[in-house]
Amino acid sequence: MSEDTAKSCDRTCPAQISLAQLRPGESGVVCSATLEPAEAELLAAMGLMRETRVTMCRPGEPCIIAVSTGRPGSAVNCSCRLGIARPLAEKIFVSHP
């Protein structure tokens, strides 16, 4: 998300909502964000970046999300849970069907 943090996603992400708007169990793919460079770097270090699949585990303060990296069938695929402040989650936009 670093250099194009404020840019919108291309046509592969037609409908976007903020990460904070996902309901428990709903998933999306990170498309864009309006983050400060330091915020983007920290989240990237934790695995949260563009094209990462996320699932809302528990909305609120903090938002608990599951982050899945890698592609299906890939040899490298891991998942972890992160707790992020709701105001930060409101700056991250995900695809939503």
Backbone as a chain_set.jsonl record, in Angstrom:
{"seq": "MSEDTAKSCDRTCPAQISLAQLRPGESGVVCSATLEPAEAELLAAMGLMRETRVTMCRPGEPCIIAVSTGRPGSAVNCSCRLGIARPLAEKIFVSHP", "coords": {"N": [[0.811, -1.192, 0.0], [2.157, 1.135, 0.015], [3.245, 3.241, -2.007], [0.938, 3.852, -3.488], [-1.09, 4.545, -1.681], [-3.28, 6.272, -1.388], [-4.641, 5.999, -3.723], [-7.285, 4.775, -5.799], [-8.542, 1.453, -6.289], [-8.088, -0.626, -9.173], [-10.237, -1.751, -11.858], [-10.695, -4.325, -10.913], [-11.673, -4.285, -8.383], [-14.583, -3.506, -7.889], [-16.633, -2.682, -5.999], [-16.195, -0.996, -3.029], [-15.619, -0.914, 0.477], [-14.959, 0.388, 3.754], [-12.58, -1.292, 5.792], [-13.423, -1.426, 8.42], [-16.167, -1.618, 8.15], [-16.834, -4.2, 7.497], [-18.689, -7.111, 8.367], [-18.802, -9.575, 11.028], [-17.176, -12.504, 9.954], [-17.322, -11.809, 7.268], [-15.456, -11.29, 4.249], [-12.842, -9.67, 2.371], [-10.77, -8.108, -0.131], [-7.892, -6.207, 0.198], [-7.87, -3.084, -1.278], [-7.26, -0.329, -1.429], [-5.997, 2.509, 0.439], [-5.935, 5.233, 2.785], [-3.506, 6.163, 4.172], [-0.93, 7.298, 6.409], [2.57, 7.343, 5.589], [4.136, 5.993, 7.587], [2.19, 4.466, 8.906], [1.356, 2.784, 6.828], [3.729, 1.361, 6.349], [4.082, -0.011, 8.792], [1.769, -1.651, 8.847], [2.204, -3.152, 6.522], [4.469, -4.556, 7.3], [3.289, -6.291, 9.034], [1.906, -7.856, 7.338], [-0.371, -6.857, 6.134], [-1.444, -5.544, 3.296], [-1.896, -4.196, -0.054], [-4.019, -6.231, -2.083], [-4.232, -8.267, -0.258], [-6.059, -10.795, 1.347], [-8.604, -10.378, 3.701], [-10.442, -11.169, 6.655], [-13.134, -10.336, 8.694], [-13.031, -10.832, 12.053], [-13.823, -9.882, 14.57], [-15.601, -7.032, 14.916], [-15.215, -3.593, 16.014], [-13.512, -2.072, 18.745], [-10.418, -2.967, 19.611], [-10.526, -3.693, 16.031], [-10.607, -7.017, 15.133], [-8.961, -8.881, 12.839], [-8.532, -11.468, 10.398], [-5.741, -12.193, 8.52], [-4.799, -13.268, 5.403], [-2.14, -14.48, 3.584], [-0.436, -15.021, 0.471], [-1.275, -17.109, -2.347], [-4.086, -19.147, -3.295], [-3.278, -22.552, -3.323], [-0.633, -22.027, -3.448], [2.782, -22.536, -2.452], [3.633, -21.004, -0.381], [1.743, -19.853, 2.067], [0.101, -18.232, 4.538], [-1.632, -17.46, 7.581], [-2.809, -15.058, 9.869], [-3.941, -13.386, 12.846], [-4.856, -10.042, 13.472], [-5.057, -7.207, 15.575], [-6.417, -4.131, 15.1], [-6.707, -0.607, 15.478], [-9.907, 0.92, 15.36], [-10.191, 3.521, 14.064], [-8.004, 3.39, 12.315], [-8.689, 1.148, 10.774], [-10.799, 2.234, 9.406], [-9.6, 3.677, 7.426], [-8.73, 1.925, 5.546], [-9.528, 0.259, 2.608], [-11.579, -2.24, 1.23], [-12.413, -4.761, -1.229], [-15.779, -5.577, -1.884], [-18.374, -7.772, -2.307]], "CA": [[0.0, 0.0, 0.0], [2.999, 2.289, 0.246], [3.25, 4.378, -2.917], [-0.382, 4.228, -3.98], [-2.001, 4.387, -0.561], [-4.499, 7.057, -1.527], [-5.244, 5.754, -5.024], [-8.333, 3.77, -5.839], [-8.217, 0.186, -6.929], [-8.485, -0.701, -10.572], [-11.557, -2.33, -12.075], [-10.854, -5.622, -10.264], [-12.33, -4.049, -7.097], [-15.651, -2.578, -8.237], [-17.323, -2.135, -4.837], [-15.273, -0.908, -1.905], [-16.069, -0.393, 1.754], [-13.827, 0.407, 4.672], [-12.366, -2.534, 6.533], [-14.236, -1.345, 9.637], [-17.566, -1.896, 7.831], [-17.089, -5.632, 7.326], [-19.358, -7.778, 9.481], [-18.103, -10.813, 11.413], [-17.202, -13.576, 8.959], [-17.21, -11.287, 5.903], [-14.092, -11.154, 3.741], [-12.598, -8.763, 1.274], [-9.372, -7.982, -0.533], [-7.472, -4.822, 0.363], [-7.732, -2.405, -2.566], [-6.624, 0.975, -1.298], [-5.994, 3.051, 1.789], [-5.512, 6.621, 2.935], [-2.648, 6.026, 5.34], [0.362, 7.962, 6.487], [3.607, 6.368, 5.224], [4.533, 5.161, 8.727], [1.109, 3.506, 9.136], [1.411, 1.798, 5.751], [4.903, 0.515, 6.57], [3.815, -0.888, 9.926], [0.786, -2.661, 8.442], [2.859, -4.035, 5.551], [5.35, -5.444, 8.053], [2.434, -7.303, 9.667], [1.277, -8.64, 6.283], [-1.582, -6.216, 5.625], [-1.087, -4.682, 2.169], [-2.795, -4.371, -1.213], [-4.29, -7.572, -2.601], [-4.267, -9.237, 0.832], [-7.411, -11.174, 1.756], [-8.861, -10.2, 5.122], [-11.744, -11.588, 7.154], [-13.444, -9.702, 9.975], [-13.315, -11.774, 13.144], [-14.594, -9.153, 15.571], [-15.564, -5.587, 14.707], [-15.204, -2.808, 17.246], [-12.257, -1.431, 19.133], [-9.895, -2.927, 18.248], [-11.056, -4.65, 15.051], [-9.777, -8.215, 15.021], [-9.083, -9.396, 11.475], [-7.647, -12.545, 9.962], [-5.021, -11.79, 7.317], [-4.288, -14.427, 4.663], [-1.17, -14.109, 2.553], [-0.192, -16.082, -0.499], [-2.345, -17.43, -3.286], [-4.553, -20.522, -3.13], [-2.438, -23.54, -3.987], [0.763, -21.607, -3.389], [3.586, -23.197, -1.432], [3.74, -20.077, 0.736], [0.429, -19.343, 2.41], [-0.056, -18.235, 5.985], [-2.734, -16.667, 8.084], [-2.638, -14.614, 11.247], [-4.954, -12.435, 13.286], [-4.331, -8.753, 13.905], [-5.966, -6.251, 16.185], [-6.057, -2.775, 14.686], [-7.626, 0.417, 15.964], [-11.006, 1.185, 14.437], [-9.907, 4.649, 13.168], [-7.077, 2.923, 11.282], [-9.466, 0.257, 9.899], [-11.669, 3.07, 8.575], [-8.783, 4.233, 6.349], [-8.352, 0.83, 4.654], [-10.7, -0.074, 1.814], [-11.55, -3.596, 0.708], [-13.445, -5.125, -2.187], [-16.932, -6.183, -1.22], [-19.334, -8.191, -3.345]], "C": [[0.854, 1.256, 0.0], [2.833, 3.42, -0.765], [1.884, 4.769, -3.428], [-1.423, 4.09, -2.88], [-3.305, 5.145, -0.742], [-5.211, 6.809, -2.852], [-6.315, 4.678, -4.929], [-7.838, 2.522, -6.532], [-8.634, 0.249, -8.397], [-9.826, -1.41, -10.681], [-11.738, -3.715, -11.448], [-11.533, -5.496, -8.904], [-13.475, -3.064, -7.302], [-16.347, -1.934, -7.045], [-16.369, -2.152, -3.651], [-15.976, -0.372, -0.672], [-14.845, -0.339, 2.664], [-13.761, -0.93, 5.396], [-13.241, -2.571, 7.78], [-15.705, -1.689, 9.39], [-17.861, -3.377, 7.599], [-17.78, -6.173, 8.568], [-18.581, -9.04, 9.835], [-18.28, -11.907, 10.367], [-17.095, -13.097, 7.525], [-15.751, -11.086, 5.537], [-14.035, -10.12, 2.637], [-11.117, -8.77, 0.952], [-9.014, -6.508, -0.448], [-7.208, -4.217, -1.012], [-6.963, -1.101, -2.454], [-6.682, 1.406, 0.158], [-5.581, 4.513, 1.749], [-4.702, 6.698, 4.227], [-1.431, 6.934, 5.253], [1.43, 6.928, 6.134], [4.02, 5.45, 6.381], [3.477, 4.101, 9.041], [1.162, 2.392, 8.097], [2.584, 0.841, 5.937], [4.67, -0.479, 7.698], [2.847, -2.006, 9.539], [1.385, -3.643, 7.443], [3.777, -5.023, 6.262], [4.567, -6.557, 8.745], [1.678, -8.141, 8.634], [0.025, -8.037, 5.689], [-1.189, -5.197, 4.565], [-2.073, -4.921, 1.039], [-2.837, -5.821, -1.642], [-4.216, -8.664, -1.536], [-5.717, -9.524, 1.182], [-7.526, -11.043, 3.266], [-10.269, -10.679, 5.454], [-11.962, -10.932, 8.505], [-13.794, -10.785, 10.982], [-14.2, -11.115, 14.196], [-14.485, -7.666, 15.292], [-15.505, -4.867, 16.053], [-13.857, -2.183, 17.492], [-11.479, -2.354, 20.047], [-10.662, -3.889, 17.332], [-10.082, -5.823, 15.016], [-10.021, -8.791, 13.633], [-8.128, -10.562, 11.27], [-7.06, -12.108, 8.635], [-4.463, -13.045, 6.671], [-3.344, -13.94, 3.583], [-0.944, -15.294, 1.643], [-1.42, -16.298, -1.375], [-2.819, -18.856, -3.028], [-3.687, -21.487, -3.938], [-0.965, -23.198, -3.965], [1.486, -22.358, -2.28], [3.724, -22.319, -0.197], [2.371, -19.463, 0.978], [0.315, -19.384, 3.921], [-1.195, -17.312, 6.368], [-2.424, -16.263, 9.512], [-3.794, -13.673, 11.583], [-4.254, -11.184, 13.797], [-5.434, -7.971, 14.591], [-5.528, -4.865, 15.77], [-7.13, -1.803, 15.168], [-8.684, 0.71, 14.91], [-10.725, 2.399, 13.534], [-8.935, 4.278, 12.039], [-7.816, 2.031, 10.284], [-10.385, 1.051, 8.974], [-10.923, 3.699, 7.4], [-8.367, 3.189, 5.317], [-9.608, 0.371, 3.922], [-10.514, -1.439, 1.151], [-12.634, -3.795, -0.327], [-14.58, -5.783, -1.419], [-17.96, -6.515, -2.281], [-20.66, -7.473, -3.267]], "O": [[0.305, 2.358, -0.014], [2.319, 4.478, -0.402], [1.683, 5.932, -3.778], [-2.516, 3.576, -3.117], [-4.347, 4.682, -0.277], [-6.288, 7.362, -3.079], [-6.251, 3.788, -4.081], [-6.847, 2.539, -7.262], [-9.442, 1.09, -8.79], [-10.481, -1.642, -9.664], [-12.854, -4.235, -11.456], [-11.931, -6.507, -8.325], [-13.352, -1.898, -6.927], [-16.625, -0.735, -7.082], [-15.804, -3.191, -3.31], [-16.824, 0.516, -0.764], [-13.819, -0.953, 2.372], [-14.774, -1.604, 5.58], [-13.744, -3.63, 8.156], [-16.419, -2.021, 10.336], [-19.027, -3.765, 7.513], [-17.491, -5.746, 9.686], [-17.786, -9.524, 9.029], [-19.4, -12.2, 9.946], [-16.804, -13.899, 6.637], [-14.919, -10.758, 6.383], [-15.052, -9.749, 2.05], [-10.312, -9.363, 1.67], [-9.741, -5.656, -0.958], [-6.434, -4.753, -1.805], [-6.11, -0.803, -3.291], [-7.32, 0.766, 0.993], [-4.954, 4.967, 0.792], [-5.161, 7.23, 5.237], [-0.969, 7.286, 4.167], [1.214, 5.737, 6.361], [4.23, 4.255, 6.173], [3.814, 2.973, 9.399], [1.031, 1.213, 8.426], [2.446, -0.361, 5.707], [5.018, -1.653, 7.577], [3.077, -3.17, 9.864], [1.105, -4.84, 7.509], [3.857, -6.189, 5.877], [5.105, -7.632, 9.013], [0.903, -9.027, 8.996], [-0.591, -8.648, 4.815], [-0.671, -4.126, 4.88], [-2.978, -5.747, 1.158], [-1.842, -6.542, -1.577], [-4.145, -9.849, -1.863], [-6.521, -8.6, 1.303], [-6.674, -11.521, 4.016], [-11.174, -10.599, 4.624], [-11.082, -10.963, 9.365], [-14.734, -11.555, 10.785], [-15.185, -11.694, 14.654], [-13.404, -7.09, 15.414], [-15.723, -5.474, 17.102], [-13.147, -1.812, 16.557], [-11.873, -2.509, 21.203], [-11.36, -4.786, 17.805], [-8.873, -5.633, 14.883], [-11.149, -9.146, 13.289], [-7.063, -10.634, 11.883], [-7.788, -11.7, 7.73], [-3.736, -13.805, 7.311], [-3.701, -13.091, 2.766], [-1.228, -16.435, 2.006], [-2.477, -15.713, -1.136], [-2.032, -19.692, -2.585], [-3.407, -21.244, -5.112], [-0.134, -23.988, -4.414], [0.876, -22.764, -1.291], [3.91, -22.826, 0.909], [1.898, -18.649, 0.185], [0.421, -20.452, 4.524], [-1.653, -16.493, 5.572], [-1.843, -17.036, 10.273], [-4.527, -13.229, 10.699], [-3.217, -11.248, 14.456], [-6.604, -8.068, 14.221], [-4.401, -4.458, 16.048], [-8.309, -2.147, 15.251], [-8.391, 0.742, 13.715], [-10.996, 2.323, 12.336], [-9.043, 4.803, 10.931], [-7.595, 2.142, 9.078], [-10.713, 0.591, 7.88], [-11.555, 4.203, 6.471], [-7.724, 3.525, 4.322], [-10.637, 0.121, 4.549], [-9.46, -1.75, 0.597], [-13.65, -3.099, -0.321], [-14.354, -6.466, -0.42], [-18.37, -5.653, -3.059], [-21.55, -7.732, -4.077]]}, "num_chains": 1, "name": "protein.A"}
